[in-house]
Amino acid sequence: QAQFVESGGGSVQPGGSLRLSCTASKSIFRGYVVGWYRQAPGKQRELVAEINTGTDTNYADSVKGRFTISRDNAKNTVYLQMNSLKPEDTAVYYCNFPYGVPTPWGQGTQVTVSS
C-alpha cells in the first residue's frame, strides 16, 4: 500500500505563504483522488482540499480563495499552495485518499502561523 510523505511546512507570519508537497511510495497514488487534511490541537482532522485524477478541485470554505491544490502525476506528487496564511491555519497537515483505499497516515508537516 501507499505510504504518504508530507513536506514543506514551517513557521511564518500572518499573510505569508507556504507550499506543501505530498508524495507516495507506490504508483497507486496516481489515478486516485488525493486530499489535504489538517488537524489543530484539540480539534478533529478536517479535509481542506481535494483534487481528482484530472484538475477538478474542492475546498473547504475556510481556505477557499487562499489555498490551491494541484498534482503532477508524472512525479507522483500533490501540492498545496497556501497564501495569505492566518493564525487559524496553524495545524499539522496531512495528505491521504478521501475515497476508496484505506491508507495509513503519514507523519504530516507542521504549519505554524503567528506574529
Protein Blocks (a to p, Z undefined) as FASTA:
>chain_A
ZZdddehiacddehiacddddddfbfklgopacddddddehiacddfbdcdfklbccddf
klgojaccdddfknopacdddehiafklgccdddddfehpacdddebjaddddZZ
